[in-house]
Amino acid sequence: MSDTSNPPRKRSRLGLFIMPGVLVVLAIGWTGFWFYASSQVGAQFERWRVREAQSGRVYDCGKLNVGGYPFRFEVRCQNASVDLISQTASRKFGKGELTQILAVAQIYNPRQLIAEFTGPFTVTEQGERQSLIVDWSAAQASAFGLPVAPQRMSLVVDAPTLERGVGAVRTPLARAKRSELHGRIAEGSAAADPVIEVFWDLAQASADPIHPALGEAIDMTTQVRLSGLKDFRPKPWPERFREIQAANGRVEIQQARLQQGNLIAVAKGSLGIAPTGMLEGELQMTVVGLDKIVPALGIDKILEQSVPQETLDRLAPGLKTEQVDRLMGTLDRMLPGLGNVVRQKAPAALGAGVSMIGQKTTLEGRPAQTFPLRFADGAVLLGPFRVAQTPPLF
């Protein structure tokens, strides 16, 4: 009997090529999209540069590269520089130079930008041979929102240092373990009536060359709320502060805490801006270890016999050695030996006077004193004592 079974059918291999073909087409399409989108990155960067220039910060790149294919965009700006114009009311800065800026955005979330900075950042003061040099072990910033409508930003710097450079000589000024700065628009929008909230955390900061009171490490956290802006269009900060003053805006210190060894201070209050551009207002301070402030300020050293001018420049800028000696000489002429008595007794008397300021309370379970810290025409007053002078904001 013959075999009548059907012969086996040949299977089509077309299906084996469909999926790879689809992937190739998608890859080609994705590549085309990426290169088109990356071409727009340069345009976005140029728009950002224009906005910054209107704010008084003129950026330039020695070399600009765009990469990151296939899932993100990377903009690498090498030998970056910035001309700082009208950033403060009194001090004029020249050009700042930075080794590199690397900005990264994921293709699925282009409004979130991450940037890394390679230091040092050197700023030369106009008309001066000296410069300020900021360096760090790592520095990263993040921003959310379009360049024309920013919503929030952060800047985190590890191991920042500040030096003064004169020629090839560098002099250390300050250092810290870490600095974190976060800002956001809490109310309103960039286009109308923005209220800005800023949080700053500074860990293990010291600046002994600036003042002996800053020699011991300081930890500080501050939360500030700024109101009175019309909008967040690009403009220099002195102009923004004029807006705030005209609108009777406020600088609200919502929370501030500083600790240096056994000294702890917290503050809360609201400050305004006078027509002169100076801060005015009052903060409510609570301090543990208030009696340590007078020795920390170095008043005992100011009153020493023939104190070196270099010491006075650090402790009380503007005060001259001959002025102190002349005052003590006048006291001696009035009553022989009175000058020496004042030199010996004044620091203790001032310390006792400071300890009597304010009301006794407790802070974090320790005895403390609470008192107002007044700002008047830029002067910072602790009771009758003038402890600092703030610069004009415009």
C-alpha positions as a Markdown table, in Angstrom:
| # | Residue | x | y | z |
|---|---|---|---|---|
| 1 | Met | 0.0 | 0.0 | 0.0 |
| 2 | Ser | 1.6 | 3.4 | -1.0 |
| 3 | Asp | 2.3 | 6.3 | 1.5 |
| 4 | Thr | -0.2 | 9.1 | 0.9 |
| 5 | Ser | 1.0 | 11.5 | 3.8 |
| 6 | Asn | 1.5 | 15.2 | 2.8 |
| 7 | Pro | 5.1 | 16.5 | 2.6 |
| 8 | Pro | 6.2 | 18.9 | 5.3 |
| 9 | Arg | 5.7 | 22.6 | 4.6 |
| 10 | Lys | 8.5 | 25.1 | 4.5 |
| 11 | Arg | 8.3 | 27.7 | 7.3 |
| 12 | Ser | 8.7 | 31.4 | 6.3 |
| 13 | Arg | 11.7 | 33.1 | 7.9 |
| 14 | Leu | 10.3 | 36.6 | 7.3 |
| 15 | Gly | 9.2 | 36.9 | 11.0 |
| 16 | Leu | 12.8 | 36.5 | 12.1 |
| 17 | Phe | 13.6 | 39.8 | 10.4 |
| 18 | Ile | 10.6 | 41.8 | 11.4 |
| 19 | Met | 11.5 | 42.6 | 15.0 |
| 20 | Pro | 15.2 | 43.5 | 14.2 |
| 21 | Gly | 14.0 | 45.6 | 11.4 |
| 22 | Val | 11.5 | 47.5 | 13.6 |
| 23 | Leu | 14.3 | 48.0 | 16.2 |
| 24 | Val | 16.6 | 49.4 | 13.5 |
| 25 | Val | 13.9 | 51.8 | 12.3 |
| 26 | Leu | 13.2 | 52.9 | 15.8 |
| 27 | Ala | 16.9 | 53.4 | 16.5 |
| 28 | Ile | 17.3 | 55.5 | 13.3 |
| 29 | Gly | 14.2 | 57.5 | 14.3 |
| 30 | Trp | 15.5 | 58.0 | 17.9 |
| 31 | Thr | 18.9 | 59.0 | 16.6 |
| 32 | Gly | 17.4 | 61.6 | 14.3 |
| 33 | Phe | 15.2 | 62.9 | 17.2 |
| 34 | Trp | 18.2 | 63.1 | 19.6 |
| 35 | Phe | 20.4 | 65.0 | 17.1 |
| 36 | Tyr | 17.6 | 67.4 | 16.3 |
| 37 | Ala | 16.9 | 67.9 | 20.0 |
| 38 | Ser | 20.6 | 68.3 | 20.8 |
| 39 | Ser | 20.8 | 71.0 | 18.2 |
| 40 | Gln | 18.2 | 72.9 | 20.2 |
| 41 | Val | 20.3 | 72.6 | 23.4 |
| 42 | Gly | 22.7 | 75.2 | 22.0 |
| 43 | Ala | 19.8 | 77.5 | 21.3 |
| 44 | Gln | 18.5 | 77.0 | 24.9 |
| 45 | Phe | 21.9 | 77.7 | 26.2 |
| 46 | Glu | 22.1 | 80.9 | 24.3 |
| 47 | Arg | 18.7 | 82.0 | 25.6 |
| 48 | Trp | 20.0 | 81.3 | 29.1 |
| 49 | Arg | 23.1 | 83.4 | 28.5 |
| 50 | Val | 21.0 | 86.3 | 27.3 |
| 51 | Arg | 18.8 | 86.1 | 30.5 |
| 52 | Glu | 21.9 | 86.0 | 32.7 |
| 53 | Ala | 23.5 | 88.9 | 30.9 |
| 54 | Gln | 20.3 | 90.9 | 31.6 |
| 55 | Ser | 20.9 | 90.0 | 35.3 |
| 56 | Gly | 24.4 | 91.4 | 35.2 |
| 57 | Arg | 26.3 | 88.1 | 34.7 |
| 58 | Val | 27.8 | 87.7 | 31.2 |
| 59 | Tyr | 28.9 | 84.1 | 30.6 |
| 60 | Asp | 31.2 | 82.8 | 27.9 |
| 61 | Cys | 32.8 | 79.4 | 27.0 |
| 62 | Gly | 36.2 | 78.8 | 25.6 |
| 63 | Lys | 34.9 | 75.5 | 24.2 |
| 64 | Leu | 31.3 | 74.2 | 24.1 |
| 65 | Asn | 30.4 | 70.5 | 23.4 |
| 66 | Val | 27.0 | 68.7 | 23.4 |
| 67 | Gly | 26.9 | 65.0 | 24.0 |
| 68 | Gly | 25.1 | 62.3 | 26.0 |
| 69 | Tyr | 23.6 | 60.2 | 23.3 |
| 70 | Pro | 21.2 | 58.3 | 23.5 |
| 71 | Phe | 19.2 | 59.0 | 26.7 |
| 72 | Arg | 20.4 | 62.4 | 27.9 |
| 73 | Phe | 21.9 | 65.7 | 26.9 |
| 74 | Glu | 25.3 | 66.8 | 28.2 |
| 75 | Val | 26.5 | 70.4 | 27.7 |
| 76 | Arg | 30.2 | 70.7 | 28.6 |
| 77 | Cys | 31.5 | 74.3 | 28.9 |
| 78 | Gln | 35.3 | 74.4 | 29.2 |
| 79 | Asn | 37.3 | 77.4 | 30.3 |
| 80 | Ala | 34.1 | 79.1 | 31.4 |
| 81 | Ser | 34.2 | 82.8 | 32.3 |
| 82 | Val | 31.7 | 85.3 | 33.7 |
| 83 | Asp | 31.8 | 89.1 | 33.9 |
| 84 | Leu | 30.0 | 90.1 | 37.1 |
| 85 | Ile | 28.3 | 93.5 | 36.6 |
| 86 | Ser | 26.2 | 95.4 | 39.2 |
| 87 | Gln | 25.9 | 92.4 | 41.5 |
| 88 | Thr | 26.3 | 94.5 | 44.7 |
| 89 | Ala | 25.8 | 98.1 | 45.7 |
| 90 | Ser | 29.3 | 99.0 | 46.7 |
| 91 | Arg | 31.9 | 96.4 | 45.4 |
| 92 | Lys | 32.7 | 96.0 | 41.7 |
| 93 | Phe | 33.9 | 92.6 | 40.6 |
| 94 | Gly | 35.7 | 91.9 | 37.3 |
| 95 | Lys | 35.9 | 88.6 | 35.5 |
| 96 | Gly | 35.4 | 85.3 | 37.1 |
| 97 | Glu | 37.0 | 82.2 | 35.6 |
| 98 | Leu | 36.0 | 78.6 | 36.1 |
| 99 | Thr | 37.7 | 75.4 | 34.7 |
| 100 | Gln | 34.6 | 73.6 | 33.6 |
| 101 | Ile | 30.8 | 73.4 | 33.8 |
| 102 | Leu | 29.0 | 70.2 | 32.9 |
| 103 | Ala | 25.2 | 70.4 | 32.6 |
| 104 | Val | 23.1 | 67.3 | 32.2 |
| 105 | Ala | 19.4 | 66.8 | 31.4 |
| 106 | Gln | 17.6 | 63.5 | 30.9 |
| 107 | Ile | 15.8 | 63.3 | 27.6 |
| 108 | Tyr | 12.5 | 62.2 | 29.3 |
| 109 | Asn | 12.7 | 65.1 | 31.8 |
| 110 | Pro | 14.4 | 68.1 | 30.1 |
| 111 | Arg | 13.1 | 70.6 | 32.7 |
| 112 | Gln | 15.3 | 69.0 | 35.4 |
| 113 | Leu | 18.9 | 70.2 | 35.0 |
| 114 | Ile | 21.9 | 68.9 | 36.9 |
| 115 | Ala | 25.2 | 70.8 | 36.7 |
| 116 | Glu | 28.7 | 69.9 | 38.1 |
| 117 | Phe | 31.4 | 72.5 | 38.5 |
| 118 | Thr | 35.2 | 72.0 | 38.3 |
| 119 | Gly | 37.1 | 74.7 | 40.2 |
| 120 | Pro | 38.8 | 76.8 | 41.2 |
| 121 | Phe | 36.6 | 79.8 | 40.6 |
| 122 | Thr | 38.7 | 82.9 | 40.5 |
| 123 | Val | 37.2 | 86.4 | 40.7 |
| 124 | Thr | 39.4 | 89.5 | 40.1 |
| 125 | Glu | 38.3 | 92.7 | 41.6 |
| 126 | Gln | 38.1 | 95.6 | 39.1 |
| 127 | Gly | 41.2 | 97.9 | 39.3 |
| 128 | Glu | 43.0 | 95.6 | 41.8 |
| 129 | Arg | 45.8 | 93.2 | 41.6 |
| 130 | Gln | 44.2 | 90.9 | 44.1 |
| 131 | Ser | 41.6 | 88.2 | 43.5 |
| 132 | Leu | 39.3 | 86.0 | 45.5 |
| 133 | Ile | 39.7 | 82.2 | 44.9 |
| 134 | Val | 36.9 | 79.7 | 45.7 |
| 135 | Asp | 37.7 | 76.0 | 45.5 |
| 136 | Trp | 36.0 | 72.8 | 46.5 |
| 137 | Ser | 36.2 | 69.0 | 46.4 |
| 138 | Ala | 32.8 | 68.7 | 44.7 |
| 139 | Ala | 30.1 | 71.2 | 43.6 |
| 140 | Gln | 26.8 | 70.3 | 42.1 |
| 141 | Ala | 23.7 | 72.4 | 41.3 |
| 142 | Ser | 20.2 | 71.3 | 40.3 |
| 143 | Ala | 17.4 | 73.4 | 38.8 |
| 144 | Phe | 13.8 | 72.7 | 37.9 |
| 145 | Gly | 11.8 | 74.7 | 35.4 |
| 146 | Leu | 12.5 | 76.5 | 32.1 |
| 147 | Pro | 15.2 | 79.2 | 32.0 |
| 148 | Val | 12.5 | 81.9 | 31.6 |
| 149 | Ala | 10.4 | 80.5 | 34.5 |
| 150 | Pro | 12.6 | 78.8 | 37.1 |
| 151 | Gln | 10.8 | 77.2 | 40.0 |
| 152 | Arg | 13.4 | 75.8 | 42.4 |
| 153 | Met | 17.2 | 75.3 | 42.6 |
| 154 | Ser | 19.8 | 73.8 | 44.9 |
| 155 | Leu | 23.6 | 74.2 | 45.2 |
| 156 | Val | 25.6 | 71.7 | 47.2 |
| 157 | Val | 29.4 | 72.3 | 47.8 |
| 158 | Asp | 31.7 | 69.9 | 49.6 |
| 159 | Ala | 34.8 | 71.2 | 51.4 |
| 160 | Pro | 34.6 | 74.8 | 50.1 |
| 161 | Thr | 37.6 | 77.1 | 50.7 |
| 162 | Leu | 38.1 | 80.9 | 50.2 |
| 163 | Glu | 41.5 | 82.4 | 49.6 |
| 164 | Arg | 42.8 | 85.8 | 48.6 |
| 165 | Gly | 45.4 | 85.9 | 45.9 |
| 166 | Val | 48.0 | 88.6 | 45.2 |
| 167 | Gly | 50.1 | 87.5 | 42.2 |
| 168 | Ala | 51.2 | 83.9 | 42.9 |
| 169 | Val | 50.7 | 84.3 | 46.7 |
| 170 | Arg | 47.5 | 82.8 | 48.2 |
| 171 | Thr | 46.3 | 83.6 | 51.7 |
| 172 | Pro | 43.6 | 81.4 | 53.3 |
| 173 | Leu | 40.5 | 83.3 | 54.5 |
| 174 | Ala | 37.7 | 80.7 | 55.2 |
| 175 | Arg | 36.8 | 77.1 | 54.9 |
| 176 | Ala | 33.9 | 74.8 | 55.6 |
| 177 | Lys | 33.0 | 71.1 | 55.5 |
| 178 | Arg | 29.8 | 71.5 | 53.5 |
| 179 | Ser | 27.4 | 74.2 | 52.2 |
| 180 | Glu | 23.9 | 73.5 | 51.0 |
| 181 | Leu | 21.7 | 76.3 | 49.5 |
| 182 | His | 18.1 | 75.6 | 48.4 |
| 183 | Gly | 15.7 | 78.1 | 46.9 |
| 184 | Arg | 12.2 | 77.9 | 45.6 |
| 185 | Ile | 9.2 | 80.1 | 44.6 |
| 186 | Ala | 6.9 | 79.5 | 47.5 |
| 187 | Glu | 4.0 | 81.7 | 46.3 |
| 188 | Gly | 3.1 | 83.5 | 43.1 |
| 189 | Ser | 5.1 | 82.7 | 40.0 |
| 190 | Ala | 8.2 | 83.9 | 38.1 |
| 191 | Ala | 5.9 | 86.2 | 36.1 |
| 192 | Ala | 4.0 | 87.9 | 39.0 |
| 193 | Asp | 4.6 | 88.5 | 42.7 |
| 194 | Pro | 7.0 | 85.7 | 43.5 |
| 195 | Val | 7.7 | 85.0 | 47.2 |
| 196 | Ile | 11.1 | 83.3 | 47.4 |
| 197 | Glu | 12.0 | 80.9 | 50.2 |
| 198 | Val | 15.7 | 80.1 | 50.8 |
| 199 | Phe | 17.3 | 77.5 | 53.1 |
| 200 | Trp | 21.0 | 77.5 | 53.8 |
| 201 | Asp | 22.9 | 74.9 | 55.8 |
| 202 | Leu | 26.6 | 75.5 | 56.6 |
| 203 | Ala | 28.7 | 72.9 | 58.4 |
| 204 | Gln | 32.0 | 73.2 | 60.2 |
| 205 | Ala | 32.8 | 76.7 | 58.9 |
| 206 | Ser | 35.7 | 78.8 | 60.2 |
| 207 | Ala | 37.4 | 82.0 | 59.2 |
| 208 | Asp | 40.1 | 82.8 | 61.7 |
| 209 | Pro | 42.1 | 85.1 | 59.3 |
| 210 | Ile | 39.0 | 87.3 | 59.0 |
| 211 | His | 38.3 | 87.5 | 62.8 |
| 212 | Pro | 39.5 | 85.5 | 65.8 |
| 213 | Ala | 35.8 | 85.0 | 66.9 |
| 214 | Leu | 35.4 | 82.9 | 63.7 |
| 215 | Gly | 38.3 | 80.7 | 64.4 |
| 216 | Glu | 36.3 | 77.9 | 66.1 |
| 217 | Ala | 34.1 | 75.8 | 63.8 |
| 218 | Ile | 30.5 | 77.1 | 63.3 |
| 219 | Asp | 27.4 | 75.1 | 62.3 |
| 220 | Met | 24.6 | 77.3 | 60.9 |
| 221 | Thr | 21.1 | 76.7 | 59.5 |
| 222 | Thr | 19.0 | 79.6 | 58.1 |
| 223 | Gln | 15.6 | 79.8 | 56.5 |
| 224 | Val | 14.6 | 83.1 | 54.9 |
| 225 | Arg | 11.4 | 84.2 | 53.1 |
| 226 | Leu | 11.7 | 87.2 | 50.7 |
| 227 | Ser | 8.6 | 89.1 | 49.7 |
| 228 | Gly | 8.0 | 92.3 | 47.7 |
| 229 | Leu | 9.2 | 91.3 | 44.2 |
| 230 | Lys | 7.1 | 92.3 | 41.2 |
| 231 | Asp | 8.4 | 89.4 | 39.1 |
| 232 | Phe | 11.5 | 87.2 | 38.5 |
| 233 | Arg | 12.5 | 88.7 | 35.2 |
| 234 | Pro | 16.3 | 89.0 | 34.7 |
| 235 | Lys | 17.8 | 92.0 | 36.5 |
| 236 | Pro | 20.7 | 92.7 | 38.9 |
| 237 | Trp | 20.0 | 92.1 | 42.6 |
| 238 | Pro | 20.4 | 95.8 | 43.6 |
| 239 | Glu | 17.5 | 96.5 | 41.3 |
| 240 | Arg | 15.4 | 93.8 | 42.9 |
| 241 | Phe | 16.1 | 95.1 | 46.3 |
| 242 | Arg | 14.9 | 98.6 | 45.2 |
| 243 | Glu | 11.7 | 96.9 | 44.1 |
| 244 | Ile | 11.3 | 95.2 | 47.5 |
| 245 | Gln | 11.9 | 98.5 | 49.3 |
| 246 | Ala | 9.4 | 100.4 | 47.2 |
| 247 | Ala | 6.8 | 97.7 | 47.8 |
| 248 | Asn | 7.5 | 97.6 | 51.5 |
| 249 | Gly | 8.6 | 94.0 | 51.1 |
| 250 | Arg | 10.2 | 92.0 | 54.0 |
| 251 | Val | 13.1 | 89.7 | 54.6 |
| 252 | Glu | 11.6 | 87.3 | 57.1 |
| 253 | Ile | 14.1 | 85.2 | 59.1 |
| 254 | Gln | 11.8 | 82.2 | 59.7 |
| 255 | Gln | 14.4 | 80.2 | 61.5 |
| 256 | Ala | 18.1 | 80.7 | 62.2 |
| 257 | Arg | 20.4 | 78.6 | 64.4 |
| 258 | Leu | 24.1 | 79.0 | 65.0 |
| 259 | Gln | 26.4 | 76.8 | 67.2 |
| 260 | Gln | 30.0 | 77.4 | 68.0 |
| 261 | Gly | 31.3 | 75.1 | 70.7 |
| 262 | Asn | 29.1 | 75.7 | 73.8 |
| 263 | Leu | 27.7 | 78.9 | 72.3 |
| 264 | Ile | 24.2 | 78.4 | 70.8 |
| 265 | Ala | 22.1 | 81.2 | 69.2 |
| 266 | Val | 18.7 | 81.1 | 67.5 |
| 267 | Ala | 16.9 | 84.0 | 65.9 |
| 268 | Lys | 13.6 | 84.8 | 64.4 |
| 269 | Gly | 12.1 | 88.1 | 63.1 |
| 270 | Ser | 11.5 | 90.4 | 60.1 |
| 271 | Leu | 13.7 | 93.0 | 58.4 |
| 272 | Gly | 12.8 | 95.7 | 56.0 |
| 273 | Ile | 14.9 | 97.9 | 53.7 |
| 274 | Ala | 15.3 | 101.6 | 54.3 |
| 275 | Pro | 15.2 | 104.2 | 51.4 |
| 276 | Thr | 19.0 | 104.3 | 51.9 |
| 277 | Gly | 19.3 | 100.6 | 51.0 |
| 278 | Met | 20.2 | 99.6 | 54.6 |
| 279 | Leu | 18.6 | 96.9 | 56.6 |
| 280 | Glu | 16.3 | 97.9 | 59.4 |
| 281 | Gly | 14.1 | 96.0 | 61.8 |
| 282 | Glu | 14.5 | 93.6 | 64.7 |
| 283 | Leu | 15.3 | 90.0 | 65.4 |
| 284 | Gln | 14.4 | 88.2 | 68.6 |
| 285 | Met | 17.6 | 86.4 | 69.8 |
| 286 | Thr | 18.0 | 83.6 | 72.3 |
| 287 | Val | 21.5 | 82.7 | 73.3 |
| 288 | Val | 23.2 | 80.1 | 75.4 |
| 289 | Gly | 26.7 | 81.3 | 76.5 |
| 290 | Leu | 26.1 | 85.1 | 75.9 |
| 291 | Asp | 29.0 | 85.8 | 78.3 |
| 292 | Lys | 31.4 | 84.3 | 75.8 |
| 293 | Ile | 30.7 | 87.0 | 73.2 |
| 294 | Val | 32.9 | 89.8 | 74.6 |
| 295 | Pro | 36.1 | 87.6 | 74.8 |
| 296 | Ala | 35.3 | 86.2 | 71.4 |
| 297 | Leu | 35.2 | 89.7 | 69.9 |
| 298 | Gly | 38.7 | 90.3 | 71.4 |
| 299 | Ile | 37.8 | 93.5 | 73.3 |
| 300 | Asp | 40.5 | 92.6 | 75.9 |
| 301 | Lys | 43.1 | 92.6 | 73.2 |
| 302 | Ile | 41.9 | 95.9 | 71.8 |
| 303 | Leu | 42.6 | 97.6 | 75.1 |
| 304 | Glu | 46.1 | 96.2 | 75.5 |
| 305 | Gln | 49.1 | 98.5 | 75.8 |
| 306 | Ser | 50.4 | 99.5 | 72.3 |
| 307 | Val | 48.3 | 96.9 | 70.6 |
| 308 | Pro | 49.7 | 96.2 | 67.0 |
| 309 | Gln | 47.7 | 97.8 | 64.2 |
| 310 | Glu | 47.4 | 94.4 | 62.5 |
| 311 | Thr | 45.5 | 93.1 | 65.5 |
| 312 | Leu | 43.1 | 96.1 | 65.4 |
| 313 | Asp | 42.5 | 95.7 | 61.7 |
| 314 | Arg | 41.3 | 92.1 | 62.4 |
| 315 | Leu | 39.3 | 92.9 | 65.6 |
| 316 | Ala | 38.0 | 96.4 | 64.9 |
| 317 | Pro | 38.5 | 97.6 | 61.3 |
| 318 | Gly | 39.0 | 101.3 | 61.1 |
| 319 | Leu | 40.3 | 101.7 | 64.7 |
| 320 | Lys | 43.9 | 103.0 | 65.0 |
| 321 | Thr | 46.4 | 102.1 | 67.7 |
| 322 | Glu | 47.2 | 105.8 | 68.4 |
| 323 | Gln | 43.5 | 106.4 | 69.0 |
| 324 | Val | 43.4 | 103.7 | 71.8 |
| 325 | Asp | 46.7 | 105.0 | 73.3 |
| 326 | Arg | 45.5 | 108.6 | 73.1 |
| 327 | Leu | 42.3 | 107.8 | 75.0 |
| 328 | Met | 44.2 | 105.9 | 77.7 |
| 329 | Gly | 46.7 | 108.8 | 77.9 |
| 330 | Thr | 43.9 | 111.3 | 78.4 |
| 331 | Leu | 42.5 | 109.1 | 81.3 |
| 332 | Asp | 46.0 | 109.0 | 82.9 |
| 333 | Arg | 46.3 | 112.8 | 82.7 |
| 334 | Met | 42.9 | 113.1 | 84.4 |
| 335 | Leu | 43.9 | 110.7 | 87.2 |
| 336 | Pro | 47.3 | 108.9 | 87.1 |
| 337 | Gly | 46.8 | 105.1 | 86.6 |
| 338 | Leu | 43.2 | 105.4 | 85.5 |
| 339 | Gly | 44.1 | 104.2 | 82.0 |
| 340 | Asn | 45.6 | 101.0 | 83.3 |
| 341 | Val | 42.6 | 100.4 | 85.5 |
| 342 | Val | 40.3 | 100.8 | 82.5 |
| 343 | Arg | 42.4 | 98.4 | 80.5 |
| 344 | Gln | 42.1 | 95.8 | 83.2 |
| 345 | Lys | 38.5 | 96.3 | 84.2 |
| 346 | Ala | 36.7 | 97.2 | 81.0 |
| 347 | Pro | 36.5 | 93.7 | 79.4 |
| 348 | Ala | 35.1 | 92.2 | 82.6 |
| 349 | Ala | 32.7 | 95.1 | 83.0 |
| 350 | Leu | 31.5 | 94.8 | 79.4 |
| 351 | Gly | 31.1 | 91.0 | 79.9 |
| 352 | Ala | 29.0 | 91.6 | 82.9 |
| 353 | Gly | 26.9 | 94.2 | 81.1 |
| 354 | Val | 26.3 | 91.9 | 78.2 |
| 355 | Ser | 25.2 | 89.2 | 80.6 |
| 356 | Met | 22.6 | 91.5 | 82.0 |
| 357 | Ile | 20.9 | 92.2 | 78.6 |
| 358 | Gly | 17.5 | 90.6 | 78.0 |
| 359 | Gln | 15.6 | 88.1 | 80.0 |
| 360 | Lys | 16.6 | 84.8 | 81.4 |
| 361 | Thr | 15.0 | 81.7 | 79.7 |
| 362 | Thr | 16.1 | 78.2 | 78.6 |
| 363 | Leu | 17.1 | 77.0 | 75.2 |
| 364 | Glu | 17.5 | 73.3 | 74.4 |
| 365 | Gly | 17.4 | 72.5 | 78.1 |
| 366 | Arg | 20.2 | 75.0 | 79.0 |
| 367 | Pro | 20.1 | 78.4 | 80.7 |
| 368 | Ala | 19.9 | 81.2 | 78.1 |
| 369 | Gln | 19.0 | 84.8 | 77.6 |
| 370 | Thr | 16.6 | 86.3 | 75.1 |
| 371 | Phe | 16.9 | 89.9 | 73.8 |
| 372 | Pro | 16.3 | 92.0 | 70.7 |
| 373 | Leu | 19.0 | 92.3 | 68.0 |
| 374 | Arg | 18.2 | 95.6 | 66.3 |
| 375 | Phe | 19.2 | 96.8 | 62.8 |
| 376 | Ala | 19.3 | 100.5 | 62.4 |
| 377 | Asp | 20.7 | 102.2 | 59.3 |
| 378 | Gly | 22.7 | 99.0 | 58.7 |
| 379 | Ala | 24.2 | 98.9 | 62.2 |
| 380 | Val | 23.6 | 95.7 | 64.2 |
| 381 | Leu | 23.0 | 96.6 | 67.8 |
| 382 | Leu | 23.1 | 94.2 | 70.8 |
| 383 | Gly | 21.5 | 96.3 | 73.4 |
| 384 | Pro | 23.7 | 99.5 | 73.5 |
| 385 | Phe | 26.6 | 97.7 | 71.8 |
| 386 | Arg | 27.2 | 98.0 | 68.1 |
| 387 | Val | 28.5 | 94.5 | 67.0 |
| 388 | Ala | 28.4 | 94.8 | 63.2 |
| 389 | Gln | 27.7 | 96.9 | 60.2 |
| 390 | Thr | 25.8 | 95.5 | 57.2 |
| 391 | Pro | 26.5 | 96.9 | 53.7 |
| 392 | Pro | 23.9 | 98.8 | 51.6 |
| 393 | Leu | 21.7 | 96.5 | 49.4 |
| 394 | Phe | 21.5 | 99.1 | 46.6 |
